[in-house]
Amino acid sequence: MRDDIRKTKLDKLENLKNFGMNPYPEKARRTHTNKEALDNFDDVKEDIYLAGRVASLRPMGGSSFVHIEDGTGKIQLFFNKKNIGDDRYKLFVKNIELGDFVQVKGKLFKTKTGEKTLQANEWKILSKTLESFPTEYFGFRNEEEKFRKRYLDLFFNREEREIFVRRAKFWKAIRDFMVSKGFLEVETPYIETTTGGAEARPFETFHNDFDIPVYMRICVGELWQKRLMAAGFEKTFEIGRAFRNEGTSPDHLQEFTNMEFYWAYADYNDGMELVRELYRFIAEEVYGKTEFEARGHKFDLADEWKKIDYTDEVKEQTGINILEADEKELKSRLDELKVKYDGDNKERYVDSLWKYCRKNIAGPAFLINHPVFMSPLAKRKEESPEQAGRFQVLIGGAEVGSGYSELNDPIDQRKRFEEQQKLIDAGDKEAMMPDWEFVEMLEYGMPPTCGFGVGERLFAFLENKTLREVTLFPLVKPKKEKKNSPKKKIQKADKK
């Protein structure tokens, strides 16, 4: 059946060629977008050129009504033999199908039903489809197919296309805000010899020229931007991609966009004030509101942001004092709560308990007073050395931003890296990779600094969508090849 459809489409392609029409011309002519034609309907008297993809066809003998769609919307076209000529009309009706891109010339008029329409007096093909194009009401059978054929999904779903317009505004709003506050936008390496700045499993590759293993970065230049603080820059930020070789979930992808800023002579309290202002600015600029709903929670970014103590909150919700409990107690409580966890050390157990607790917090709130052993790059609080000068933004039962007073004590930093190395040696694949050259930089001196990072997870929560839904082309597994495909035969021959 598929082969028959394919042959029919190829025949139509040949029909266009035989008529002298190039089915894939180099250039299109368009004087108006569809929206411009509709918005300026009363003022446009002369012939205009429109272009777009055929979205519907209704042949009625010697006349046809057609809808084409471009990036701005749909418009109706009217074709008949009188205006176009018998041969070119028949060519259109017999060979143009849903999904084809066409260019049309004509005058605007209103039909008897009052619909604004272009009466075509000339047309040409711009791109001939060779696949069966779905109808407007087509639905994908599974999510993987939807993301695999994102170009169809987005063509038919204007609401989804608008998500990515807002996504562009989201990052523009962040960039505009940071620049307005005197921060300098910088670029730092994507490929590193050690992956610092977060606890995550990296993607590993190999540098042929240097003959060394290298890694795709897991954060947006944290240890590099801190080097810039030591170099004399006082306010920097970067918007870029990060990569983590971990599992997929509604709030996690292996490739994502983040923003990180670093602010010399500031601490985590200064950071909280700036971040609260940033989030409200994003909400107003992108959405024109501050009230949202996500993951079953409602929150208003204009409300007062409560400060929640890490240890106290876990104790209140689970009955466990994480500073006093040993690994056996923590693991037992996780089992009682039926919480899944990875790893077999105190840090992983405490993190899993916290993740259980955070789901119950609507926010907006700041999580503060993290245990130092959970924050290998954060400075100790002078009044409470077991706690880190750190904060995380909580909305919708999740963390959507993290910052802290950056650790600039080289002796303390070396000890914490040594603890992370012990975790790595014990098999923890997400422990932070030590960067001893970074410690050397700290020995030369870095000013007190506040750092903060936020990413597209915040955008997903404001949209009340999963991360995959707000990513244009999330990674999907390649299609399985047919058993006797030509490519398989070639591979078998090569093995022989």
VENDA-V601635 format. One record per residue. N is the residue number from 1. SS is DSSP state (H for helix, E for strand, - for the rest). BURIAL is b if it has 16 or more other C-alpha atoms within 10 Angstrom, else e. Layout:
N_SS_BURIAL + N_SS_BURIAL
This chain:
1_-_e + 2_H_e + 3_H_e + 4_H_e + 5_H_e + 6_H_e + 7_H_e + 8_H_e + 9_H_b + 10_H_e + 11_H_e + 12_H_b + 13_H_b + 14_H_b + 15_H_b + 16_H_b + 17_H_e + 18_H_e + 19_-_e + 20_-_e + 21_-_e + 22_-_b + 23_-_b + 24_-_e + 25_-_e + 26_-_e + 27_-_e + 28_-_e + 29_-_e + 30_-_e + 31_-_e + 32_-_e + 33_-_b + 34_H_b + 35_H_b + 36_H_e + 37_H_b + 38_H_b + 39_H_e + 40_-_e + 41_-_b + 42_-_e + 43_-_e + 44_-_e + 45_-_e + 46_-_e + 47_-_e + 48_E_b + 49_E_b + 50_E_b + 51_E_b + 52_E_b + 53_E_b + 54_E_b + 55_E_b + 56_E_b + 57_E_b + 58_E_e + 59_E_e + 60_E_e + 61_-_e + 62_-_e + 63_E_e + 64_E_b + 65_E_b + 66_E_b + 67_E_b + 68_E_b + 69_E_b + 70_E_b + 71_-_e + 72_-_e + 73_E_e + 74_E_b + 75_E_b + 76_E_b + 77_E_b + 78_E_b + 79_E_b + 80_E_b + 81_H_b + 82_H_e + 83_H_b + 84_H_b + 85_-_e + 86_H_e + 87_H_e + 88_H_b + 89_H_b + 90_H_e + 91_H_e + 92_H_b + 93_H_b + 94_H_e + 95_H_b + 96_-_b + 97_-_b + 98_-_b + 99_-_b + 100_-_b + 101_E_b + 102_E_b + 103_E_b + 104_E_b + 105_E_b + 106_E_b + 107_E_b + 108_E_b + 109_E_b + 110_E_e + 111_-_e + 112_-_e + 113_-_e + 114_-_e + 115_-_e + 116_E_b + 117_E_b + 118_E_b + 119_E_b + 120_E_b + 121_E_b + 122_E_b + 123_E_b + 124_E_b + 125_E_b + 126_E_b + 127_E_b + 128_-_b + 129_-_b + 130_-_b + 131_-_e + 132_-_e + 133_-_e + 134_-_e + 135_-_e + 136_-_e + 137_-_e + 138_-_e + 139_-_e + 140_-_e + 141_-_e + 142_-_e + 143_H_e + 144_H_e + 145_H_e + 146_H_e + 147_H_b + 148_H_b + 149_-_e + 150_H_e + 151_H_e + 152_H_b + 153_H_b + 154_H_b + 155_H_b + 156_H_b + 157_-_e + 158_H_e + 159_H_e + 160_H_e + 161_H_b + 162_H_e + 163_H_b + 164_H_e + 165_H_e + 166_H_b + 167_H_b + 168_H_e + 169_H_b + 170_H_b + 171_H_b + 172_H_e + 173_H_b + 174_H_b + 175_H_b + 176_H_e + 177_H_b + 178_H_b + 179_H_e + 180_H_e + 181_-_e + 182_-_e + 183_-_b + 184_E_b + 185_E_e + 186_-_e + 187_-_e + 188_-_b + 189_-_e + 190_-_b + 191_E_b + 192_E_b + 193_-_e + 194_-_b + 195_-_b + 196_-_b + 197_-_b + 198_-_b + 199_-_b + 200_-_b + 201_-_b + 202_-_b + 203_-_b + 204_E_e + 205_E_e + 206_E_e + 207_E_e + 208_-_e + 209_-_e + 210_-_e + 211_-_e + 212_E_e + 213_E_e + 214_E_b + 215_E_b + 216_E_b + 217_-_b + 218_-_b + 219_-_b + 220_-_b + 221_-_b + 222_H_b + 223_H_b + 224_H_e + 225_H_b + 226_H_b + 227_H_b + 228_H_b + 229_H_b + 230_H_b + 231_H_e + 232_-_e + 233_-_b + 234_-_b + 235_E_b + 236_E_b + 237_E_b + 238_E_b + 239_E_b + 240_E_b + 241_E_b + 242_E_b + 243_E_b + 244_-_b + 245_-_b + 246_-_e + 247_-_e + 248_-_e + 249_E_e + 250_-_e + 251_-_b + 252_E_e + 253_-_b + 254_-_b + 255_E_b + 256_E_b + 257_E_b + 258_E_b + 259_E_b + 260_E_b + 261_E_b + 262_E_b + 263_E_b + 264_E_b + 265_-_e + 266_-_b + 267_-_b + 268_H_b + 269_H_b + 270_H_e + 271_H_b + 272_H_b + 273_H_e + 274_H_e + 275_H_b + 276_H_b + 277_H_e + 278_H_e + 279_H_b + 280_H_b + 281_H_b + 282_H_b + 283_H_b + 284_H_e + 285_H_b + 286_H_b + 287_H_b + 288_-_e + 289_-_e + 290_-_b + 291_E_e + 292_E_b + 293_E_b + 294_E_b + 295_-_e + 296_-_e + 297_E_b + 298_E_e + 299_E_b + 300_E_b + 301_-_b + 302_-_e + 303_-_e + 304_-_e + 305_-_b + 306_E_e + 307_E_b + 308_E_b + 309_E_e + 310_H_b + 311_H_b + 312_H_e + 313_H_b + 314_H_b + 315_H_b + 316_H_e + 317_H_e + 318_H_b + 319_-_e + 320_-_b + 321_-_b + 322_-_b + 323_-_e + 324_-_e + 325_-_e + 326_-_e + 327_H_b + 328_H_e + 329_H_b + 330_H_b + 331_H_b + 332_H_e + 333_H_b + 334_H_b + 335_H_e + 336_H_e + 337_H_e + 338_-_e + 339_-_e + 340_-_e + 341_-_b + 342_-_e + 343_-_e + 344_-_e + 345_-_b + 346_H_b + 347_H_b + 348_H_b + 349_H_b + 350_H_b + 351_H_e + 352_H_b + 353_H_b + 354_H_b + 355_H_b + 356_H_b + 357_H_b + 358_H_b + 359_-_b + 360_-_e + 361_-_b + 362_-_b + 363_E_b + 364_E_b + 365_E_b + 366_E_b + 367_E_b + 368_E_b + 369_-_b + 370_-_b + 371_E_b + 372_H_b + 373_H_b + 374_H_b + 375_-_b + 376_-_b + 377_-_b + 378_E_b + 379_-_b + 380_E_b + 381_E_e + 382_-_e + 383_-_e + 384_E_e + 385_E_e + 386_E_e + 387_E_b + 388_E_b + 389_-_b + 390_E_b + 391_E_b + 392_E_b + 393_E_b + 394_E_b + 395_E_b + 396_-_b + 397_-_b + 398_E_b + 399_E_b + 400_E_b + 401_E_b + 402_E_b + 403_E_b + 404_E_b + 405_E_b + 406_E_b + 407_-_b + 408_-_b + 409_-_b + 410_H_b + 411_H_e + 412_H_b + 413_H_b + 414_H_b + 415_H_e + 416_H_b + 417_H_b + 418_H_e + 419_H_b + 420_H_b + 421_H_b + 422_H_e + 423_H_b + 424_H_b + 425_H_e + 426_-_e + 427_-_e + 428_-_b + 429_-_e + 430_-_b + 431_-_b + 432_-_b + 433_-_b + 434_-_b + 435_-_b + 436_H_e + 437_H_e + 438_H_b + 439_H_b + 440_H_e + 441_H_b + 442_H_b + 443_H_e + 444_H_e + 445_-_b + 446_-_b + 447_-_b + 448_-_b + 449_E_b + 450_E_b + 451_E_b + 452_E_b + 453_E_b + 454_E_b + 455_E_b + 456_H_b + 457_H_b + 458_H_b + 459_H_b + 460_H_b + 461_H_b + 462_H_b + 463_H_b + 464_-_b + 465_-_b + 466_-_b + 467_-_b + 468_H_b + 469_H_b + 470_H_b + 471_-_b + 472_-_b + 473_-_e + 474_-_b + 475_-_e + 476_-_e + 477_-_e + 478_-_e + 479_-_e + 480_-_e + 481_-_e + 482_-_e + 483_-_e + 484_-_e + 485_-_e + 486_H_e + 487_H_e + 488_H_e + 489_H_e + 490_H_e + 491_H_e + 492_H_e + 493_H_e + 494_H_e + 495_H_e + 496_-_e
